[in-house]
Amino acid sequence: MNGAAEYSVLNDGYQIVQMGGAANQTTLNNGVLQVYGAANDTTIKGGRLIVKKMGGRLCRYRKGRTTGG
């Protein structure tokens, strides 16, 4: 996905938000959300959040409530 994933819910599967994009107020119930940019106010109930910026990993395998990226 290019751009943004805003107010979205990922129940299963793998979602990628491309470079310069953002995942804002996204709920991750299961699966993997990989963001090249920022993940703001993200709720993770299960699965993995991977946030990368400029080729470097900012955070990975966060569980629970995560704010910021």
C-alpha positions as CSV (number, residue, x, y, z in Angstrom):
1,M,0.0,0.0,0.0
2,N,1.3,3.4,-0.9
3,G,0.4,6.5,1.1
4,A,-1.4,5.8,4.4
5,A,-3.3,3.2,6.3
6,E,-5.5,5.3,8.5
7,Y,-8.2,4.1,10.9
8,S,-7.7,0.6,9.5
9,V,-8.0,-2.8,11.1
10,L,-5.7,-5.7,10.1
11,N,-7.2,-9.0,11.3
12,D,-4.9,-11.4,9.5
13,G,-2.3,-11.3,6.8
14,Y,0.5,-8.9,5.9
15,Q,0.2,-5.2,5.2
16,I,3.0,-3.0,3.9
17,V,2.8,0.8,3.9
18,Q,5.5,2.1,1.5
19,M,8.2,4.7,2.0
20,G,7.0,8.0,3.2
21,G,3.7,6.6,4.3
22,A,2.0,6.3,7.7
23,A,-0.1,3.9,9.6
24,N,-2.3,6.1,11.8
25,Q,-4.7,4.9,14.4
26,T,-4.5,1.4,13.1
27,T,-5.5,-1.7,15.0
28,L,-3.5,-4.9,14.4
29,N,-5.3,-8.0,15.7
30,N,-3.1,-10.5,14.0
31,G,-0.5,-10.7,11.2
32,V,2.2,-8.3,10.4
33,L,2.1,-4.6,9.7
34,Q,5.3,-3.2,8.1
35,V,5.6,0.5,7.7
36,Y,8.3,2.5,5.9
37,G,7.6,5.8,7.5
38,A,5.6,6.3,10.8
39,A,3.1,4.4,12.8
40,N,1.1,6.7,15.1
41,D,-1.4,5.7,17.8
42,T,-1.3,2.0,16.8
43,T,-3.0,-0.7,18.9
44,I,-1.4,-4.1,18.7
45,K,-3.5,-7.0,20.1
46,G,-1.5,-9.7,18.4
47,G,1.1,-10.1,15.7
48,R,4.1,-7.8,14.8
49,L,4.6,-4.2,14.0
50,I,7.8,-3.4,12.0
51,V,8.6,0.3,11.4
52,K,11.5,1.3,9.2
53,K,12.8,4.7,8.3
54,M,15.7,5.6,5.9
55,G,16.7,1.9,5.8
56,G,17.0,1.6,9.6
57,R,14.7,-0.2,11.9
58,L,13.0,1.9,14.5
59,C,11.0,-0.7,16.4
60,R,10.1,-4.3,15.9
61,Y,8.0,-7.0,17.6
62,R,6.0,-4.5,19.8
63,K,3.0,-5.9,21.6
64,G,0.4,-4.1,23.5
65,R,-0.3,-0.3,23.1
66,T,2.3,1.5,21.1
67,T,2.4,5.2,20.5
68,G,4.7,6.8,18.0
69,G,7.1,5.1,15.6
